[in-house]
Amino acid sequence: MLALVSSPPAIEVAAYAQPVAVIGDIHGCAPLLRLLLSRLPPEMPVLVVGDMCDRGPDSRGVVELLAERGARGVIGNHDLWLRAWASGEGFDSFALHPAMGGLATLASYGVEARGAGAIEAESWRVPARHREWLRSLAVALDLEVMGERYWLVHAGVPTTDSFAGLRVAEVVPHLAREKPASLLWPKTEPGDMLPLDRTVVMGHVPLRRPLDTGAVLAIDTGAGTLPGGRLTAVILPERRFVTVG
């Protein structure tokens, strides 16, 4: 597991008086992201639910598109090493594990080195705008859209943690501040999650189709992960899915 080297902000607050699009896990699939963005109104705010990098061929292109669009959102477990490396905080060699797919991200930034020390020395290849955008991503987003409230967290809320003594409205803030890895790494099935004070929008668990359980909107549809994986956005507050691929 990659460590939170210098922790991202625990919680960001965002409120919108117009519909927004929340995009699921992209995993370096810049062509799919470009196609999805073309199907959204250019003035619509864009948010992400994490895992922009790794596995797919063009993580650099993904970050560039999102930074250019002014996207906001939360960080995913796959983005942690990229954020740390780009910020000069060291390189975690776990990114090279086949399950992570970090070699594809490095290649997209023009890095051919394979040793951790040599890779660490090439962090200058990440443009400053990419570095700043990655550092802006929080662990959780307290989101309000046209009066409706949501939690955006990459991996949803784990069923393995104890929340004794906490009100449901305190669960995500508590985890974001005290146990951020719990919102980034566990593979919690969307249908198994504890209902909270509002709908949770999550990625991390690849599904063939986006899912709306009422308590959870799960929008990782396998881009860069599943064979024939697709990329999905959910339009809030109407909870309408837009999927490409």
KENU-51588 format. One line per field, with one value per residue (C-alpha): residue in one letter; x, y, z. Coordinates in nm, 3 decimals. Layout:
// KENU-51588
rest <- [A,...];
u <- [X,...];
v <- [Y,...];
w <- [Z,...];
END
This chain:
// KENU-51588
rest <- [M,L,A,L,V,S,S,P,P,A,I,E,V,A,A,Y,A,Q,P,V,A,V,I,G,D,I,H,G,C,A,P,L,L,R,L,L,L,S,R,L,P,P,E,M,P,V,L,V,V,G,D,M,C,D,R,G,P,D,S,R,G,V,V,E,L,L,A,E,R,G,A,R,G,V,I,G,N,H,D,L,W,L,R,A,W,A,S,G,E,G,F,D,S,F,A,L,H,P,A,M,G,G,L,A,T,L,A,S,Y,G,V,E,A,R,G,A,G,A,I,E,A,E,S,W,R,V,P,A,R,H,R,E,W,L,R,S,L,A,V,A,L,D,L,E,V,M,G,E,R,Y,W,L,V,H,A,G,V,P,T,T,D,S,F,A,G,L,R,V,A,E,V,V,P,H,L,A,R,E,K,P,A,S,L,L,W,P,K,T,E,P,G,D,M,L,P,L,D,R,T,V,V,M,G,H,V,P,L,R,R,P,L,D,T,G,A,V,L,A,I,D,T,G,A,G,T,L,P,G,G,R,L,T,A,V,I,L,P,E,R,R,F,V,T,V,G];
u <- [0.000,0.134,0.162,0.009,0.347,0.234,-0.136,-0.375,-0.641,-0.883,-1.207,-1.293,-1.631,-1.793,-2.139,-2.296,-2.617,-2.611,-2.581,-2.237,-2.074,-1.880,-1.646,-1.548,-1.206,-1.023,-0.695,-0.500,-0.769,-0.739,-0.934,-1.233,-1.210,-1.193,-1.501,-1.691,-1.607,-1.733,-2.072,-2.100,-2.197,-1.876,-2.000,-2.082,-1.850,-1.653,-1.553,-1.351,-1.374,-1.006,-0.779,-0.696,-0.361,-0.201,-0.277,-0.402,-0.160,-0.195,-0.215,-0.036,-0.307,-0.577,-0.427,-0.379,-0.743,-0.873,-0.647,-0.742,-1.113,-1.067,-1.190,-1.209,-1.261,-1.091,-0.772,-0.764,-0.522,-0.352,-0.291,-0.103,0.237,0.214,0.127,0.414,0.670,0.568,0.600,0.957,0.859,1.015,0.911,0.724,0.835,0.500,0.380,0.581,0.384,0.179,-0.139,-0.076,0.029,0.250,0.492,0.227,0.201,0.578,0.597,0.331,0.562,0.860,1.033,1.225,1.425,1.337,1.534,1.358,1.642,1.659,1.282,1.281,1.534,1.300,1.008,1.091,0.914,0.575,0.457,0.401,0.032,-0.012,0.166,-0.045,-0.367,-0.286,-0.203,-0.544,-0.736,-0.884,-0.958,-1.330,-1.548,-1.847,-2.058,-2.381,-2.552,-2.870,-2.961,-2.878,-2.579,-2.334,-2.006,-1.744,-1.491,-1.283,-1.341,-1.667,-1.703,-1.554,-1.769,-1.473,-1.429,-1.614,-1.815,-1.938,-2.016,-2.028,-2.338,-2.375,-2.296,-1.959,-1.839,-1.676,-1.520,-1.380,-1.226,-1.094,-0.909,-0.809,-0.793,-0.776,-0.649,-0.987,-1.150,-0.889,-0.798,-1.063,-1.268,-1.615,-1.905,-2.141,-2.445,-2.281,-2.208,-2.361,-2.622,-2.505,-2.664,-2.646,-2.560,-2.198,-2.047,-1.760,-1.533,-1.260,-1.478,-1.501,-1.849,-1.983,-2.254,-2.285,-2.497,-2.745,-2.853,-3.005,-2.741,-2.451,-2.369,-2.089,-1.935,-1.617,-1.710,-1.369,-1.183,-0.827,-0.910,-1.177,-1.164,-1.377,-1.400,-1.598,-1.591,-1.892,-2.002,-2.307,-2.493,-2.606,-2.858,-3.064,-2.848,-2.829,-2.540,-2.339,-2.115,-1.873,-1.658];
v <- [0.000,0.344,0.585,0.930,1.099,1.455,1.413,1.580,1.807,1.596,1.760,2.021,2.192,2.280,2.419,2.471,2.639,2.443,2.075,1.916,1.607,1.365,1.139,0.789,0.622,0.719,0.526,0.699,0.668,1.018,0.942,0.823,1.130,1.358,1.189,1.212,1.579,1.645,1.513,1.750,2.117,2.322,2.536,2.236,2.201,1.875,1.676,1.354,1.064,0.964,0.721,0.939,0.766,0.421,0.127,0.325,0.478,0.852,0.959,1.281,1.360,1.288,1.525,1.792,1.767,1.787,2.076,2.261,2.208,2.332,2.004,1.953,1.641,1.376,1.176,0.800,0.541,0.520,0.896,0.904,0.798,1.032,1.325,1.249,1.185,1.495,1.703,1.587,1.375,1.054,0.764,0.464,0.158,-0.011,0.196,-0.043,-0.347,-0.491,-0.450,-0.075,-0.009,0.287,0.212,0.337,0.664,0.711,0.641,0.903,1.158,1.041,0.848,0.542,0.473,0.164,0.207,0.392,0.641,0.722,0.759,0.988,1.215,1.265,1.419,1.744,1.597,1.659,2.011,2.250,2.280,1.904,1.902,2.187,2.029,1.694,1.864,2.034,1.704,1.625,1.288,1.371,1.634,1.777,1.859,2.051,2.074,2.280,2.210,1.835,1.715,1.434,1.287,1.222,0.961,0.740,0.396,0.458,0.393,0.065,-0.189,-0.312,0.002,0.067,0.387,0.344,0.679,0.864,1.014,0.913,1.271,1.240,0.916,1.057,1.362,1.135,0.893,1.169,1.330,1.028,0.729,0.862,0.532,0.380,0.598,0.512,0.143,-0.108,-0.287,-0.230,-0.343,-0.048,-0.250,-0.340,0.016,0.172,0.434,0.775,1.118,1.165,0.979,0.870,0.901,0.654,0.476,0.219,-0.092,-0.158,-0.251,-0.326,-0.064,0.235,0.169,0.380,0.210,0.526,0.547,0.506,0.614,0.384,0.515,0.314,0.129,-0.019,0.234,0.104,-0.188,-0.419,-0.562,-0.326,-0.094,0.226,0.570,0.711,1.044,1.101,1.428,1.568,1.635,1.441,1.126,1.065,0.855,0.940,0.654,0.630,0.350];
w <- [0.000,-0.091,0.200,0.212,0.196,0.259,0.312,0.072,0.222,0.427,0.314,0.055,0.043,-0.289,-0.369,-0.710,-0.823,-1.151,-1.252,-1.234,-1.386,-1.165,-1.364,-1.253,-1.265,-1.587,-1.551,-1.824,-2.094,-2.237,-2.560,-2.355,-2.133,-2.435,-2.582,-2.254,-2.210,-2.563,-2.454,-2.161,-2.189,-2.193,-1.905,-1.681,-1.380,-1.379,-1.073,-1.047,-0.806,-0.828,-1.012,-1.306,-1.370,-1.421,-1.652,-1.952,-2.204,-2.145,-1.780,-1.870,-2.125,-1.867,-1.611,-1.877,-1.990,-1.634,-1.534,-1.851,-1.774,-1.417,-1.271,-0.895,-0.688,-0.479,-0.503,-0.566,-0.436,-0.778,-0.777,-0.445,-0.578,-0.878,-0.657,-0.418,-0.693,-0.890,-0.574,-0.510,-0.208,-0.338,-0.557,-0.419,-0.615,-0.546,-0.841,-1.062,-0.947,-1.236,-1.029,-1.011,-1.369,-1.289,-1.574,-1.817,-1.625,-1.623,-1.995,-2.062,-1.896,-2.100,-1.820,-1.943,-1.626,-1.421,-1.099,-0.817,-0.774,-1.144,-1.165,-0.861,-1.033,-1.330,-1.143,-1.321,-1.624,-1.459,-1.554,-1.265,-1.358,-1.323,-0.990,-0.855,-0.978,-0.818,-0.489,-0.489,-0.466,-0.125,0.036,0.056,-0.105,0.084,-0.221,-0.259,-0.598,-0.628,-0.267,-0.274,-0.072,-0.148,-0.027,-0.295,-0.176,-0.401,-0.246,-0.064,0.308,0.439,0.618,0.823,1.033,1.360,1.379,1.736,1.895,1.563,1.406,1.040,0.938,1.116,0.952,0.638,0.810,1.082,0.833,0.607,0.898,1.106,0.868,0.511,0.371,0.465,0.199,-0.066,-0.054,0.071,-0.194,-0.053,-0.268,-0.320,-0.213,0.119,0.233,0.542,0.441,0.557,0.590,0.211,-0.108,-0.148,-0.498,-0.541,-0.790,-0.717,-0.765,-1.142,-1.261,-1.607,-1.556,-1.324,-1.019,-0.821,-0.497,-0.355,-0.084,-0.330,-0.683,-0.810,-1.133,-1.204,-1.525,-1.592,-1.808,-1.831,-1.601,-1.743,-2.097,-2.303,-2.003,-2.037,-1.878,-1.694,-1.552,-1.336,-1.378,-1.044,-0.907,-1.165,-1.118,-1.493,-1.624,-1.935,-2.048,-2.341,-2.477];
END
